[in-house]
Amino acid sequence: MIIPLITYPYLIRVLGSELYGIVITAQIVASYCSVIVDFGFKSVSARHVSIYRDDRQMLSEIMSSILVTRLILWGGAFVIFLGVIYGVDSYRQHFWLFLFSYGLTFNELLFPQFFFQGIERMKSIVVINILIRSIFIILIFIFVTEKKDYIFVPLFSSIGYFIGGIVSLYIIVKKYHISFVKPDIVKMKYYVKDALPIVYTDVICTVKDKLSYIFIGQLIGMSEVTIYDLGAKLVRILAKPSGIIATVLFPKIAKKKDIKLFNQGLLISLGVTLFLVLGTNLFLDYIVRFFMNESIDLLPIRLFLIVPVVLAVSGFIASNLMIALGYNKYILYSIIVTTIGYCSSLAIFYYMDYMTVTSMVLVALIAYLAEFVYRLLKSNKIIKNERKVK
C-alpha cells in the first residue's frame, strides 16, 4: 500500500510529469498482459485450495496445473506484447522501458497468492515479499537520479517480483511439501474453464480501467496522466483494507457458505473504508501538495475518492459471495453492465467535447456505480437461494 506512494513524489521530481507519464503508460500496457497470465486463477483457485487444504496430492495437482497454464499464457502474452511495442511508434522509441515493464508480470506468473490464501497462511509470505520488494524500491532511490535513469524504475520492480515469486514457490515446496507433478490435460482444462468467467471479467475491467490512461495521454496530455494516476493510487490504497478483509474471510465463507459471516464482513469493510475516505478528504490538500509539489484542482480526486466506498460493497459481494459460493457468471454479467455504463458515459462526454481529467473520473465513477447496483440486486437473490438450500 505504501510503496507506490513513497516513490511517487520522488519520481515526479526526478523524471518530470511528462516522462513519468510514459513510464506509467508502459506499466499500463504490461498490466494487460498480467491479466492474461493470471487468467483469473488468483480469484478462483483459492476456493479449490481451501476445499483440498488437507490433501497434499490434490494441492500438488492444483499448483502444477495452474503454474504450467500460467507459463504457457506468459509466453503467448510476451509475443503479443513485443508486437504491440514494434507496432506503435511512440512505444518503440522507449523499447527497453516497455521490455523491462513486462517483468511486472512475474508477480502473476510466480507468486501463488491463491495457495496461501486458500490454506490461510498469508503472514510469513507477505512479510518476505514486502522485504524483498522494499529492497528493490530502495535501489530506485539510489540509482534513479536523473531523467536518463528512467528505465531502472520497471527493471528494479521486475527483479523484485521475480525473486519474491521464486522465494514463495521455494517455501511451498519446503515448508508445505507440495511437489511438482506432470499436470493432467483434462484437469488443466477444468481449471481454465472454471476461471473463464473471471478472466473475461478481468480483461474487460482492465481494458476499461486502463483505457482512461490512454485517452488522457492521447487527448489531454501526459502530465494530466500523473494527476489521474495519483487519484487512482489513492483509490487502490483506500480500497485495500476492504480487500484484505475479503481475502481473510474468503476461505471460511467459501468452505462453510456462511452468509452471516459475509454480512458481518461487509459491514466492517464498509465502515473501515468510510472512515479512511473521510479522513483522506479532510487532509487532501496537504496530501496532493506533498505528492505533486504543486497546486491542482482537487475536484477530480475528490470525485475519485467516492470509488473506494462503492468498491467496499460491490467488491466484497463479488469475491465473498459470488465467487465464494460459485456464482461466477454474475461477475461477468456485472462487468458487462459496467462496460455499458463506461462506454455510454464516455461517448456522451466525447460528443459534448468535454474531455478533461474530471470527465474521465466521472466516466469511471458512473461505471463503478452501475456495477454496484447490479451486484447489490443479485446479492439479495443469491442470499435467498442459499437460505432455501439450507
KARA-V927797 format. One line per field, one symbol per residue. ss: DSSP state (h for helix, s for strand, l for the rest). phi: phi as a letter, one per 40 degrees, with the letter a starting at -180 (. if undefined). burial: # if it has 16 or more other ideal C-beta (glycine too) atoms within 10 Angstrom, else .. A space follows every 10 residues. Layout:
ss: ???
phi: ???
burial: ???
This chain:
ss: llhhhhhhhh hhhhhhhhhh hhhhhhhhhh hhhhhhhhll hhhhhhhhhh hllllhhhhh hhhhhhhhhh hhhhhhhhhh hhhhhhhlhh hhllhhhhhh hhhhhhhhhh llhhhhhhll llhhhhhhhh hhhhhhhhhh hhhlllhhhl hhhhhhhhhh hhhhhhhhhh hhhhhlllll llllhhhhhh hhhhhhhhhh hhhhhhhhhh hhhhhhhhhh lhhhhhhhhh hhhhhhhhhh hhhhhhhhhh hhhhhhllhh hhhhhhhhhh hhhhhhhhhh hhlhhhhhhh hhllllllhh hhhhllhhhh hhhhhhhhhh hhhllllhhh hhhhhhhhhh hhhhhhhhhh hlllllhhhh hhhhhhhhhh hhhhhhhhhh hhhhhhhhhl
phi: .cdccccdcc cccccgcccc ccccdccccc cccdccccfg cdcccccccc cbccbccccc cccccccccc cccccccccc cccccccbdc cccbdccccc cccccdcccb ccddcccccf bcdccccccc ccccdccccc ccbcbadccc ccdccccccc cccdcccccc cccccbfcbc bcccdccccc cccccddccd ccccccdccc ccccccccbb icccdccccc cccccccccc dcccdccccd dccccbfccc cdccccccdc cccdcccccc ccbcdccccc ccfacbccdd ccccccddcc cdcccccccc bcccbgcccc cccccccdcc cccccccccc ccfbbbcccc ccdccccccc cdcccccccc cccccccccc
burial: ......##.. ##.##.#.## ########## ########## ########## .##.....## #######.## ..##..##.. #...#..... #..#..#### ########## ########## ....#..##. .##..##.## ...#.....# ########## #####.###. ##...#.#.. ..#....#.. ##.##.#### ######.### ###.###..# .#.####### #####.###. ###.###.## ####..###. .#..##.### .##..##..# ......##.. ##...#...# ########## ########## #####.##.# #####.###. ##..##..#. ....#.#### ########## ##.##..##. .#...#....
